[in-house]
């Protein structure tokens, strides 16, 4: 584990602690921490794509202010986490348990953005005695089984799943190489992406602190490998290994009503099937809208089980 110095004012504040933890089968999961090392813990699961530093700058500052502890975790195949394809999303929670044990975290809240949503829900299903609450920000809905939701961009991955499964490893190598090639153009590339997004995401990506956060996360997380997004897509097209009815902890779900990637109705669909869940509409926002209300999300999650 390393204790890095703070970054320059032009860059987001770097983690107070960053390292990796041994998990099953000789693998490792890497993580980054912000805030108080002894405060109430929040595990923050990044989107797809993303990595452990995909945590809003104001959330990091708020963790310092209120004495909370935010832990961002790299999924296998990004950052320093060993590449691996889980059997299903629920399988991930056995690694989460080992990481929490290693970091001396007895109880935790879990927040998941977009592709991090299924992992956050899995934690609520598998660890009800340890997870006090789950927050989902525009989370992906199931594509298989009785909880499956129709439509949305993720349906394209369902159709492509056989090809993706056969080519996942070489595609990951190619993706890593491509990102390394365009690293010097990362800023303009993000600007170009933002320019074609709906107003909500365009405005958020135009804010300097969010642009800096995304660039820092992307460039830091992809230095060695970039296979995690492909593994995510495969897992989202499989049965998750649990039902939404199995999530026995409180869930707070936020979703932009102009979400162009995960339809708003997918959020409604999931909340209707969760035993203890509430849905909050983020008016006029699109897929990344939940990142803009990070402090509100943290406040609600920290109040659960307090």
C-alpha positions in Angstrom: 0.0 0.0 0.0 1.2 3.5 -0.7 0.4 6.9 0.8 0.6 9.4 -2.1 1.2 13.1 -1.7 -1.6 15.4 -2.6 -1.8 16.5 -6.2 -1.5 20.0 -7.6 -4.6 22.2 -7.6 -5.1 21.5 -11.3 -5.7 17.9 -10.6 -8.3 16.1 -8.3 -7.1 15.3 -4.8 -5.4 12.0 -4.9 -6.4 9.1 -2.6 -5.3 9.1 1.0 -4.6 5.4 0.6 -4.2 3.3 -2.5 -3.2 -0.4 -2.9 -4.4 -3.9 -3.5 -5.7 -6.8 -1.5 -5.3 -10.5 -2.0 -8.5 -12.3 -2.9 -9.4 -15.8 -4.2 -7.2 -17.9 -6.5 -4.1 -15.8 -6.0 -5.7 -12.8 -7.5 -5.7 -9.2 -6.3 -8.2 -6.3 -6.2 -6.9 -2.8 -6.2 -8.6 0.1 -4.3 -8.4 3.8 -3.5 -9.6 5.5 -0.3 -10.7 9.0 0.5 -11.8 10.6 3.7 -11.3 9.3 7.2 -9.7 5.9 7.6 -11.9 5.2 10.7 -15.2 6.7 9.5 -18.3 5.0 8.4 -17.4 3.2 5.1 -18.9 3.6 1.7 -17.8 1.3 -1.1 -18.2 3.1 -4.4 -18.5 0.9 -7.5 -17.5 2.6 -10.7 -19.4 2.6 -14.0 -18.6 0.8 -17.2 -16.0 1.8 -18.2 -14.3 3.2 -15.1 -11.9 2.5 -12.3 -11.3 3.1 -8.6 -10.9 6.9 -8.9 -14.3 7.5 -10.6 -15.5 9.3 -7.5 -16.7 12.9 -7.7 -14.4 15.6 -6.3 -17.2 17.0 -4.1 -17.8 13.5 -2.6 -14.1 13.2 -1.7 -14.2 16.6 0.0 -17.4 15.8 1.8 -16.0 12.6 3.1 -13.2 14.7 4.7 -15.8 17.1 6.1 -18.1 14.6 7.7 -15.4 12.0 8.6 -16.7 9.3 6.2 -14.5 6.7 4.4 -15.0 6.2 0.7 -13.4 3.1 -0.9 -13.3 2.8 -4.7 -12.6 -0.7 -6.0 -11.2 -1.7 -9.4 -13.1 -4.6 -10.9 -10.9 -7.4 -12.4 -9.1 -6.3 -15.5 -8.7 -2.6 -14.7 -6.1 -0.8 -12.7 -4.0 -3.3 -10.7 -6.8 -5.8 -10.3 -6.0 -9.2 -11.7 -8.0 -10.0 -14.9 -10.8 -12.5 -14.2 -14.3 -13.3 -15.4 -16.7 -14.2 -12.5 -19.3 -16.9 -13.0 -21.9 -14.2 -12.3 -22.3 -10.9 -10.6 -23.0 -12.5 -7.3 -19.7 -14.3 -7.4 -18.0 -11.0 -6.9 -19.2 -10.6 -3.4 -16.9 -13.3 -2.1 -14.0 -11.1 -3.2 -15.6 -8.1 -1.7 -15.8 -9.9 1.7 -12.1 -10.6 1.6 -11.3 -7.0 0.7 -13.5 -5.6 3.5 -11.9 -8.0 6.0 -8.4 -6.9 4.9 -9.4 -3.2 5.3 -11.0 -3.9 8.7 -14.5 -2.8 7.5 -17.2 -4.4 9.6 -20.2 -2.6 8.1 -20.6 -0.7 4.9 -22.9 1.1 2.5 -22.4 0.4 -1.2 -23.0 2.9 -4.1 -23.0 1.8 -7.7 -23.0 4.0 -10.8 -24.5 2.5 -14.0 -22.6 -0.8 -14.5 -21.6 -0.6 -10.8 -25.3 -0.9 -9.9 -25.6 -4.7 -10.3 -22.5 -5.2 -8.1 -23.9 -2.9 -5.4 -27.2 -4.9 -5.5 -25.3 -8.2 -5.3 -23.6 -6.9 -2.1 -27.0 -6.2 -0.6 -28.3 -9.7 -1.5 -25.2 -11.6 -0.3 -24.2 -9.6 2.8 -27.3 -8.3 4.5 -25.7 -8.4 7.9 -22.8 -6.3 6.7 -24.3 -3.9 4.1 -26.5 -1.3 5.7 -27.8 0.2 2.5 -27.4 0.3 -1.3 -27.4 3.4 -3.5 -27.9 2.9 -7.3 -27.2 5.7 -9.8 -28.8 5.0 -13.1 -28.0 1.3 -12.7 -28.1 -1.4 -15.3 -31.1 -3.8 -15.0 -31.1 -7.6 -15.4 -31.3 -9.0 -18.9 -32.1 -12.6 -18.0 -34.6 -14.4 -15.8 -37.8 -13.1 -14.3 -36.3 -9.7 -13.4 -35.3 -9.0 -17.0 -36.1 -5.6 -18.5 -36.7 -5.1 -22.2 -34.9 -2.6 -24.4 -32.0 -0.3 -23.8 -28.5 -0.3 -25.1 -27.5 -3.3 -23.0 -29.7 -5.5 -25.3 -27.1 -5.0 -28.0 -24.6 -6.8 -25.7 -27.0 -9.6 -25.2 -27.1 -10.3 -29.0 -23.3 -10.0 -29.2 -22.6 -12.1 -26.1 -21.4 -15.3 -27.9 -18.9 -13.3 -30.0 -17.8 -11.2 -27.1 -17.2 -14.3 -25.0 -15.0 -15.8 -27.8 -13.0 -12.6 -28.3 -12.9 -11.0 -24.9 -9.2 -11.5 -24.2 -7.8 -10.2 -27.6 -10.3 -7.4 -27.5 -9.1 -6.4 -24.1 -5.5 -6.3 -25.4 -6.5 -4.3 -28.4 -8.5 -1.8 -26.3 -5.6 -1.3 -23.9 -3.3 -0.6 -26.8 -5.8 1.8 -28.4 -6.1 3.8 -25.1 -2.4 4.0 -24.7 -2.1 5.3 -28.3 -4.6 8.1 -27.7 -3.6 9.1 -24.2 -2.1 12.4 -25.4 -5.5 13.2 -26.9 -7.6 12.1 -24.0 -8.8 15.6 -23.1 -10.0 16.5 -26.6 -11.5 13.0 -27.0 -13.6 13.6 -23.8 -14.7 17.0 -25.1 -15.8 15.4 -28.4 -17.7 12.7 -26.5 -19.4 15.3 -24.3 -20.4 17.3 -27.4 -22.7 14.6 -28.7 -24.3 13.8 -25.3 -27.7 14.9 -24.0 -27.7 18.3 -22.2 -27.4 16.8 -18.7 -24.3 14.8 -19.4 -22.9 17.5 -21.7 -23.2 20.1 -18.9 -21.6 17.8 -16.3 -18.7 16.8 -18.5 -18.1 20.5 -19.2 -17.5 21.2 -15.5 -13.7 21.3 -15.0 -13.7 19.2 -11.8 -15.7 16.4 -13.5 -13.6 16.4 -16.6 -10.4 16.2 -14.4 -11.9 13.4 -12.4 -12.8 11.3 -15.5 -9.5 11.9 -17.2 -7.5 11.0 -14.0 -9.6 7.8 -13.5 -9.4 6.7 -17.1 -5.6 7.3 -17.6 -4.7 5.9 -14.2 -7.0 2.9 -14.4 -6.0 1.9 -18.0 -2.2 2.1 -17.6 -1.8 -1.6 -17.5 -5.0 -3.2 -18.8 -8.6 -2.5 -19.9 -10.5 -5.8 -20.0 -12.9 -5.0 -17.2 -15.6 -3.3 -19.4 -15.8 -6.4 -21.6 -16.2 -8.7 -18.6 -18.9 -6.4 -17.3 -20.8 -6.6 -20.5 -20.6 -10.4 -20.5 -21.8 -10.6 -16.9 -24.7 -8.2 -17.5 -25.9 -10.6 -20.3 -26.0 -13.6 -17.9 -28.2 -14.4 -15.0 -26.8 -12.3 -12.1 -26.9 -15.2 -9.7 -29.6 -13.6 -7.5 -33.1 -12.1 -7.8 -34.0 -8.5 -7.0 -36.3 -9.9 -4.3 -33.2 -11.3 -2.6 -31.8 -7.8 -1.8 -33.0 -7.6 1.8 -31.4 -4.2 2.6 -32.7 -0.7 1.9 -32.0 0.5 -1.6 -32.1 4.1 -2.7 -32.3 4.5 -6.5 -31.6 7.7 -8.4 -32.2 7.9 -12.2 -32.2 10.7 -14.7 -35.4 11.0 -16.6 -33.4 11.8 -19.8 -31.1 8.8 -19.4 -30.1 7.7 -23.0 -28.0 4.7 -22.0 -30.1 3.0 -19.2 -33.7 3.9 -19.8 -35.5 5.5 -16.9 -38.1 2.8 -17.1 -35.4 0.2 -16.2 -34.9 2.0 -12.9 -38.6 1.9 -12.3 -38.7 -1.8 -13.3 -36.0 -2.7 -10.7 -37.4 -0.6 -7.9 -40.8 -2.2 -8.3 -39.2 -5.6 -7.7 -36.9 -4.7 -4.8 -38.4 -5.4 -1.3 -37.3 -2.1 0.3 -36.5 0.5 -2.3 -37.4 4.1 -3.2 -36.9 5.8 -6.5 -35.8 9.5 -6.9 -36.1 11.1 -10.3 -33.2 13.4 -11.3 -35.2 15.9 -13.4 -33.7 16.8 -16.7 -30.5 14.7 -16.2 -29.2 11.9 -18.3 -26.9 9.0 -17.6 -24.3 10.6 -15.3 -26.8 12.7 -13.4 -26.2 10.8 -10.2 -22.6 12.0 -10.0 -23.9 15.6 -9.7 -25.8 14.8 -6.5 -23.1 12.8 -4.8 -23.4 14.6 -1.4 -27.2 14.0 -1.3 -26.6 10.3 -2.1 -24.0 10.0 0.6 -26.2 11.7 3.2 -29.1 9.3 2.5 -26.9 6.2 2.5 -25.1 7.2 5.7 -28.5 7.7 7.5 -29.4 4.0 6.8 -28.6 1.8 9.7 -27.1 4.7 11.7 
